Amino acid sequence: MSTAVDHVTEAAHRVVSEHDPRAVPVPQFLGACFDAGLSWVHFPEGLGGLGVSRGLQAVADRILQDAGGPVPLALNPMGYGMAAPTVREHAQTDDVRRKLLRPLATTEDIWCQLFSEPGAGSDLAGLATSAVRDGEDWVVNGQKVWTSLAHRARWGLLLARTDPNVAKHRGLTYFVLDMHADGVETRPLRQLTGHAEFNEVYITDARIPDAHRLGGVGDGWRVAMTTLMNERSALGASGSRRGAGTISDAVALWASRPDLHTPVLRDRLTTLWLRAESQRLTSERSRATATVGGPGPEGSIGKLVGAELNQHIYEFCMDLLGPEGILYDGYEMHGRDADAGDWRGSIQQRFLRSRANTIEGGTSEVMRNILAERVLGLPGDLRADAGMPWKEVPRG
C-alpha cells in the first residue's frame, strides 16, 4: 500500500515526464501541477491539492524544481503565499474557488494584498476603507498603500469596514477586488532601490459582487488572520538545502573576495551561517510536523528570525566590501514591468531592499507581541480603544 509520500512523489515525477518544464511555457507546466494536486498538496483534490500533509509540499517542490520547474512563490508571491489559502478556506462556493485558484496557480492571474492604509499604520484593524451594500454588490471607497505588485495584479485581497458602529475588529468584511474594475487606480511608490514594486491604490465607488465576499459579513478579521498567518509562514520559510537562501549571497561574496578577508569578518560570517542553519532546521521541523490545516501563530517565529537575519547578512556584505559598498548603479526609476524579474540585483540593492524586511508582513515588534501573547501565553498589551465603536476611536 503506497504512502502519502509515495503518492506525492509519483505525481511529481509524472508531471515532469509529461510536461518538461524546460520545454513548455510556465503557465502550462504550473497548470499541470495544479491538475495533479501539487500546487498546494494539503488542499482538497480538484482544488490544486491531494489532501495530504502540508509538510509534503517540499517533496513535490524538490522534484519539480530539480527538473527545471519555476518557484511559483517567486512568480506570484501574494497569490501563492496568501490568496490561495484564504480563498480555499473562506470562499462561499467551490465554483468561486475553482474560478480563482487555477489561474492563480498558473500565474496567469497575479494577486496583491490591499490591507495597509496611510491612516492606520501597523493598526490594521483601524482601517477606514468602507464597503456599503447595494443590492447584490458592495460599493467600496478608500485608499490602500504599500501594495506590492498592485500594478500587475488581476485580483486583490481587500479588507474593508462595513460597520463603523461596532468595535474596530468586529466591523470588518473581506473581499476579492477586481483590480481592473472601474474606480480602481494604482500609482507607483518609488523605493530607495529605484524600483517601484510597491503602490498606493485609490478605490472610488468600485463595485464588488457579494459572491466575491470571503467569509461572513463582519467576520473580516478572522479571515484576515488566515491571510496573515500564511503570509508570515511564507516570508519566514527557509530553504531545505544547507546554505540556500540569503546566506548564500554572503558566502559567495566572501569566496570571491579573498583580498578583503579578516579574522573578525570570518567570525561574523561563521555566526551568520550558524544562525541560518538554525533557521533552516527549525523550518524543517515545522514542515515535518505540519498537518492539512494552515499555519498557526508560531509561523511568526520564522518571519521574525528570517527578517532580522536577512538584514544582518547584507550588513555583513556591506562591511566586507567597505567603501565599495556605497557604489550603486543609479536611482532612476526602473520600468514597472521589469521589477518582478530583477528585484534582487546587486548586493548593494539587496542590502537596501532588506531594510523593508522587518516592516513588511508585520513589523518585528508586532511579531514579538504575537509570539508573547499567542504562543507563550503572556498577558496582552493594554488597549485603550478596546470595546469602543470604531467611529469613536480618535484618529490622527
Salt bridges, closest charged atoms under 4 A:
ASP35 OD2 - ARG102 NH2 2.85
ASP66 OD1 - ARG241 NH2 2.68
GLU89 OE2 - HIS90 NE2 3.73
ASP94 OD1 - ARG97 NH1 2.95
ASP95 OD1 - ARG98 NH2 3.07
GLU117 OE2 - LYS144 NZ 2.85
ASP123 OD2 - LYS168 NZ 3.03
ASP134 OD2 - ARG207 NH2 2.65
ASP137 OD2 - ARG207 NE 3.15
ASP178 OD1 - ARG154 NH1 2.56
GLU185 OE2 - ARG187 NE 3.00
GLU197 OE2 - ARG353 NE 2.94
ASP210 OD1 - ARG133 NH1 3.80
ASP210 OD1 - ARG213 NE 2.83
ASP219 OD2 - ARG222 NH2 2.78
ASP249 OD2 - ARG344 NH2 2.81
ASP249 OD1 - ARG350 NH1 2.73
ASP259 OD2 - ARG257 NH2 2.99
GLU277 OE2 - ARG242 NE 3.54
GLU277 OE2 - ARG280 NH2 2.53
GLU284 OE2 - ARG287 NH2 2.63
GLU308 OE2 - ARG368 NH1 3.02
GLU315 OE2 - ARG355 NH1 3.12
ASP319 OD2 - ARG268 NH1 2.83
GLU324 OE2 - ARG257 NH2 2.95
ASP339 OD2 - HIS151 NE2 3.16
ASP342 OD1 - HIS195 ND1 3.84
ASP342 OD2 - HIS334 ND1 3.72
GLU360 OE1 - ARG353 NH2 2.92
GLU373 OE1 - ARG383 NH2 3.67
ASP385 OD2 - LYS168 NZ 2.66
